[in-house]
Amino acid sequence: MTETMFESLRGKIALVTGASSGIGAALALRLGQLGCRVICSARGRHDLDAVVERITGAGGSALSVPADGTDADQMAALGRVVDREFGGLDLAFLNAGGNVQQASLVDSDVGDWRAALDLNVLPVFLGIQTVVPLMRKRGGGRIIYTGSAMAHYPSRNNASYCAGKAAARIVAKTAALELVDDNITVNEFIPGPVRTRQTQANYDPADPNSPFNNPAEWVKDPEDVTEMLVFLAAYPGKGPNSQVYSLARR
């Protein structure tokens, strides 16, 4: 895609959660290249600061604001920083989430279920709560959250993660309905299998259910998925709402 397609993003204020590595880091770097003012957020400061340094070192504008996407107080504090520094927000990419110990439904642990729901539902719920007041100040905005094909097509031995992503999907679709009058859209992006530090740590080469072992899948690097995300952010006019955009092949 040509850079001229994304001219409308220049000067936009964009928040990326889960920005310390993987898809979030690659997206933050791409937004910085396109002239966005990028707020990078994640739990750990060290890797986050490294991403910000890469953006600013290339002539872009970026700010590091550590926050745990599952913690209401930290997310509220993130919102206050964005309000103070920028006075509003145009774009939010809610990319935080994670997986826990995999097991069959019958053998899975209730603690793992709670953790999976916290990791995958709260960052979307709290993220939306945080960014909507900031977008209202700008007359609208676009929220794009990272979903999963497993919210639509569950796999064996991973029910807690599938349920967490499915619940996040309902949260986002509800928000899409409720925010129409605010000119705020909410859409889901499904990257499919992507090589990241997190996915490779959980990868089992012997697991026949893993999308990484599916010959029909496209196993991507984080940089391979950023163009779809910035395309959705730059889509002209009011843009789509309550839709699913997927790079998974199932």
N, C-alpha and C positions, 0 to 999 in steps of 0.2 A: 504494500500500500504506500502511496506517495505521501510525503510530509504535508503537501498542500491540503490533503483531505482532513488533516488534523489541526489546521490553523485556528479553528474555533476554540481549541483547548488552551491556546496561549493566554497566560494570565489567570487562568482558572485556579481556584483554591481546591486542592484535592487531598483527601485523607486516605491513607492506605494502612489498614491494620494487618498484623502478621507480616510486617515489612522488613523484618530482620534477616530473612533468608527465603529461598525458594521463589515461588510465584510472586509473593509480595515484594521482595527485594527487586526482582526483575521489572515488575510493573512500576515501582517507585522510580527506578532509574529511567525507564522509558518516558514516564510522565515528565520528569525533569528535563529530558532531551526536547520534549515538545513544548516546553515553556510554562508548564504548570508550576504553581507554588505548592510544594508537596509537604504534607505533614506525615511523617513516618512514625508509626506506633507499633509496639510489640512489648512483650514482657521484659526482655533483656536489653540493657542499654548498649553493651559493648558492640554487638553485631549491628545494632540499629545505627549507632554513631558512624560505623564504617560505611554503611549505605549512604548516609547523609553526606559524608565527606566525599564520596564518589560523585554524588550529584553536584555539590557545590564546586568541587574541583574541576568539573567539566563546564562550569559557568552557569549552572542551574540554581534554583532557589529551593531550599529544603530545611525542615526543622524536625528535630528528634524529640518525641514526647512519649516516653515509656508508659505503658498502661497494660494491665491484665484485662483482657476482654471479658473475663468472667466476673470481674469485681466492679460492682455498681459505683462505689466511691471513686475508684481510679478512673473509670470511664467518664464520670461526671467531671472530675478534675481535668481530664483530657479536653472535654468540651469547653471548659472555662479558659484553658490556654488558647484554644483555637479562636474563641470569641475575642479574647484580649488582643491576640496578635494579628488577627485577620478580619474580625468583625462579621464573620459568616463563613459559609462553606458552599461550594458548588457541586463537588463530586465526592462520593464515599465508596471506597472499595473495601468491603468487609471480608477479609481473607483469613481471619484467625479461626482456628479449629484444630481438631486432632483426633487421634484414635487411641484406643486402650488395648489391653490384653484381649486377644481374640479367642473365642470358645464357642462351642455349640450353644444353642438357646437353653437347652436343659441343664448344661453344666456351667453356664456363665454365672458370675458373681454379681450380687446386687450392687456392691461397691463400684464395680466396673461400669455397670449401667448408669449409676449416678454420675460418675466421672465423664462418661461419653456424652450424656445429655448436657452436663454443664459445659463441656468443651465445645459442643457444636450448636447448642441452642442459645445459650447466654450471649456469646459474642454477636450474634445477629440481633437478638432482642435488645440488648443494651446498646449495641452499635446504632440501631435505628433510633432508639430513645435519645441518644447523644447527638446525632447529626441533624435530626429533623428541625429542632429550634434554630439551629445555625443556618439551615437551608431556607427556612422561612424568611430569614433576614435578607436573603439574596433573591427572594421572589421565586424560589423553586430550586430543584436540584435533581441529581440522579444517584441512586443507590444501586450498586451491583455487588451481590454477595457470591462467594465461592461455594457452590453446592457440590453435589456428587450424583453420579448415575445411580449409586446405591440407594438413594432416596426414592428412586423410581423403579429400580430393578434390584431387589435385595439379593445378597449372596449368602451362601452357607457360612456358618461359624463367624458371623460378623454382625449379628442382629442389633447389638447396642449402637454401633456406629451408624448402621442403616436407619435405625429409629431416630437417632439424634439428627441426622441430616434431613429426614422426612419431617420432623417437627420444625426444624429451622425453615424448611420450605413453606410450611403453613403460616408461620410467623410472618415471613416475608410477603406472601400472597395476601394476607390480611392487611398488612401495612400498605400494599399497593392499592387496595380498595379504599382504605381510609384516607390516603394522602392525595387523592386525585385533585381535590379542590385547592391543594397547596402547590400544584404544579411540580410535584415530586414523584418520580417514577422509581419502581423497585423491580429489578430483574435478577434472574439467577443465571450464573455462568458455571458450566460444568467443564472442567479442563480435561477430564479423562486421566489416564495414567501419566504422571509427570515425575521425572527423576528429581527428587529433592532429598535433603538430609533426612527429613521425617519419613518419607515413603520408603526410602532405601533401608532405613533402620527396621521397618516392619516387614520388609519384603522376604517372602519365603519362596525360593526357587522351586520347591517341591509342591507348592500349593496349586492344584489345578483350577481353583476358583479365582486366583489372583488375576486382575486385568493385565498385569505385567507379563503374564504367561499366556495371554490370549493372542494367537497369531493374527487375528483380525484387527487388533488394536494398534493405534499409533502411540508408541511410547515417546514422550516428548521431553525436551528440556524446558525450564521455566520461560526462557526467552521466546519459545515457540507459541506461547499462549497470549502474550501481551497484546498482540495486534488486534485480536478479537475484543479484548477489554477496552482498548482505547477507541476502537471503532464504535462500540456501544456508547461510550462516553461522548463521542463527537457526533453521534447521529443527528442529522439536522431536524429542526422543528421540535415538536413535543417529544418525539421518539416513542419507542415501544414501552409497554408497561405490563407487569405481571407475566412476563414471558420467560422461557427457558432457552438458553443458547448453549449448545453442547459441542465440544470437540471429542467426546467419547464416541466410539463406534459400536454402540449397542443400544 
